[in-house]
Amino acid sequence: MSDLQALASDAYVYGYPMVFNLDEVDRFTRKGMNAVAPAPFNTFSHATKLAGPDDTFVSVNNDTVYSMAQIDLSAGPLLLTVPGTGGRYYVMQFVDAWTNNFAYVGRRATGTRPGRFLCTPPGWSGKVPQGATRIAFPTTVASIVARWACAGEADIAAVRALQDATALEPYGTPGEAEGLPVADVGVVDVIDGGLMFFEKLRVRMAAFPPAPADIDFQGTFAPLGLLKAVSPYTSPDPELAEALRAGFADGKEKVELATTHGMSPEDNGWKLAYHAFDYNADFFEIGTVTDPAWIVEDRARARVMRAAAARAGLWGNHGYEAAYAMTWNDAAGEPLDGGSSYTLRFEKAPPVDAFWSVTMYDLPEYHLVDNAADRYSIGDRTPGLVRASDGSLTLRLSSERPADETEAANWLPTPPGRFRPVLRMYEPRDAVVTGSYRLPPITRVS
């Protein structure tokens, strides 16, 4: 591998989260995501139903109703108003262009009383209105990802009332919004992911500077042309173009490997991704936890973590808000496949202050799995589950509906091929995070 190719590979791992993230930001402003209609910047789009297989977003959840707002503060601050929820769980997660979770508003973070929050761009020094709490954004473009607990179709109307009472409005006299920077359309092979990826990375790095501690590292990519003001990729030097394409492919392999064989510890085959989003070491606004246990100081390690988190769970919460565990393999270490049937037995329910669920995803896209039962997740709020006399709960994971009615009541459909379930624990108790509560293995049925 040449030095330029190795550098391009490192640049891919470093830049992938922002490029992928802002592609999704652009998608939500133009196309939306089935249940979430497209909406312009600085406007909430509220889902009116739980997500399903037509919502093609990586690891989208099926146990809360989404509200999404893509934010552009280049025109000035915004005032966010949230309603009282009467104790209902909700969370508004604030994610900057580099995928840092830098603030939270919601039951755990700020309670369930009504509130007002002033969202301000980098460098803003104005006066915060009385009764509002300032949230300083690290980048002018960011996302607010809201999740409202929903107990099924009968609960949708109550969630809709809360969504309707949520508002974003300009504060002061707004200027002209800049939006997302546009990649040079002259890049010769637009269909070639390699060069177009680096062109997107070039313009977006310039528009959204990283944390100060990453600026020197970002400077090491100068030989790739990533720091140039004018695109070097419209008529690239052949040696550079070859290195970029090869580095793109190599970096992509690294991210895939980190996703499935990364740094998260394992227990009974589950990857415990409780700390998968701890890569933010720089920006801490309301609702974040600054305990060193939730911050990865090793920036090289954090860059790989950030890329893997974006690939498998973009816009996922910190583990203290929602703890995630996922697995690709059964108890014997064999890949999970819909050609077999499996059981997942919880002797004791996951200890949480909100709720928990297991959601089924296909591979390699990590999308919800279409099925005749119209069931995409199963958890403590699923009606009709059958527990044993000792209180344990055994879930059946299979592509075919079980013949036994008890097993069918506890059935989570899988695709016919490879799959990956995710266990989510909202407002996890200490036993989850410390590991004293152990997750049960997924066991193949002979």
Secondary structure by P-SEA (a helix, b strand, c coil): ccaaaaaaaaaaaacaaaaaaaaaaaaaacccccccccccccbbbbbccccccccccccccccbbbbbbbcccccbbbbbbbccccccbbbbbbbcccccccccccccccccccbbbbbbcccccccccccbbbbbbcccbbbbbbbbbbccccaaaaaaaaaaaccccccccccccccccccccccccccccaaaaaaaaaaaaaaccccccccccccccccccccccccccccccaaaaaaaaaaaaaaaaaaaaaaccccccccccccccccccccccccccccccccccccccaaaaaaaaaaaaaaccccccccccbbbbbbccccccccccccbbbbbbcccccccccccbbbbbccccccccccccccccccccccccccccccbbbbbbcccccccaaaaaabbbbccccbbbbbbbcccccccccccbbbbbbcccc
